Amino acid sequence: MKHILLAAALGAATTGMAMAEPVKYELDPSHSQILYSFNHLGFSTTWHIFSEVEGELMFDQEDPANSSVSVAFPLRSMYTGWDKRFDHIMSGDFFGADEDAMVTFESTGIEVTGENTGKITGDLTVNGVTNEVVLDAVLNTTGMHPVNQVEGAGFSATTTILRSDYNVGAFAPNVSDELDVQINIEAMKAE
């Protein structure tokens, strides 16, 4: 009986150790979006959305502070809702963006602030400029994805950045320098 209990305890300890290692998840670009809004001349709030969001999450459910995330998406994946606005934002007045321009985020640290909340610090690179940002993140859910039948994780996050920090501050302050960013990510366990 003692051998059975010892084997069970060792098995549980080994399982716990294996679970403490970060597990690789890949972002699902069809359900991962990044939106930002800004005030336009005091008359309206304008929204833009980025798609084609790809990246990976090394997720440690037992110790979320031991996790990391890297994300990249084409700048020209921005949807503005109006072609002329898109052309203006991609022009030299703002980004001067070529076809290969990318936006990237690489986490540098995670602070757990609650049962399902945390602050993700990382390097955001836009328009060739890198600055540190802090994302207020929420773990929405984890578990078997009912459609893909793969372990999944869903996250939301918010932050505020100044576009002038990335050399795209044209027309500020009339067009708000401050951008409110919302992030929604679905990620599936990598095979």
N, C-alpha and C positions, 0 to 999 in steps of 0.2 A: 504494500500500500504506500509506503514511504517513497519507493522508486516512482510510482505512478504520479504522486503529488509533486515530486521533484521535477519529473519530466514535464508535467503540465506547467509548473512555474517557469522552467527554463524556456518552454515553448512560448509562453505569454511574454516573457522578457524579450525573447528574440523577435517576436512579432512587434512588440512596442518599439524596439530599436529600428526595425525595418520601416515602420510607419513614420519614424522621426526624420527620415531622409526626405528631402524635397523630391517631388514627383513631377515629371515634365508634362505640361499641358500645352496644347497649341491653340491659339486664338481662332475662333470661327469667324472668318471675315463676313459671312452672310448675316451674322447676328452681333457684330461688334461695330459700334458707331461712336464718333466723337463729334459733339456739337459745340458751337460757341455762339454767343450773342453779344451785341453791342448796341449802344444807344446811337441813333442816327439823328443828329441835329436837334435833339430834344423832342422830335416828333414821333419817333417809333423805336421799337426794339427789333433789330434785324437778326435773323438766325442763319447760320451756315452749318453744313454737315459734311464730315469727311467719311468716306467709305473705303473699301479695300484695305481695311486695318488688319495687319498680320503681325505675328510675333509669338513669343512663348512665355509661359509662366512656369517657374520652378516653385511648386506649391508644397509647403510643409504644413499639413493640417494640424499636427501636434504642436508645432512651434512656428506660427505664422511669421514671426520676425526673422526666421531663417529662410524666407521665401524671396524670390526676385522676379522681376518682369522686364521684358524688352519688347518694344512695339515700334513698328514702322509703317508708314503709309505715304502714298504719293500726294504731294501738295495739290496736284491737278485733279485729285479725286474729289475736291471740294464741290459741293452742290450748293449753289446760291439761290436757285429758283428763277434766275433771270440771266440769260446768256451775256447780255451787255455788262451786267455787274461782274460776272465771272471774268470776262475779258479785261475789265478795268482792274480788278484785284490782281490778276496775273501780270498786268503791265508793269512798266518801270515806276509808276506812281506808288506801287506797293511792293510786290514780290519780284517782279522781273523774272518770273519762274520759267525755266525750260522744262522740257518733257520729263527729265530725270530727277527733278527736285523732290526730295523726300523730307518728311518730318519724322524724327525719331525720339524715343524716350527710353532711357536705361535707368532702372532703379539703382540707388546707391545705399538705401537703408529703409527698413520698415519698423515703425513703432506701433505696437498694439495698444489701442486706447480703450477697447471694450470687448465684449463677447464676440461681436462680429464687425468691429470697426478698427480702423488704423490710419496712420499717416504714412504715405509712401513718398519718400524723398527720392528725387532722381534728376538726371540731366536731360533737359528738353532742348533739342536742336531744331531750329526753324530758320530758314533763310541763311544757313551757314553760321548762325550764332547759337552758342550753347549757354544756357542759364539753368541754375538749380530751381526746381519747383517742388512744392509739396502738395500732394493729392490727398484730400479727405476721402478715404475709401470705405466702402461697405461690402462685406461678403453677403451676397444675396442668398445663395444656396449652393450646396454641393450634393452630389448623389448621381444615381444612374439617370442619364438623359433619356426620356421616354421615347424619343424618335430615333436617335443615333445608337441607343443601347450601349453607350460608353460612359464611363465616369466623367462627369462634367462639373464645372464650377462657374458661377456667375458673379460678377462684381460690378459695382457702380462707384463712381468717384466724381468729385468736383474740385475745381481750383479756379483761381483768378490770375490772369497774367496781364502784363502791359505789352501791347504790340510794339511800342517804341523800343522795348528791350531787345527786339529782334529786327530792328532797322526797318520796320514797316509802319511807322507812326504818322503817315501822311494825314493831313486835315485834322489832327488832334488839336485842341480838345473838342472841336465841333462834332467830329465823329469820334466817339469815345475811344480813348486810349486803352481803357480797361475792358478786357474780354472775360466774360463768365463762361467757363468751360464745363461741359457735362460729358462724362465718359460712361459707356455701358459695354461690358465685355462678356462674351460667352467663350469658354475655353473647354476643350475636350482632351482627356488623357491621351497622350501620344502612344502610338503602338510600338 
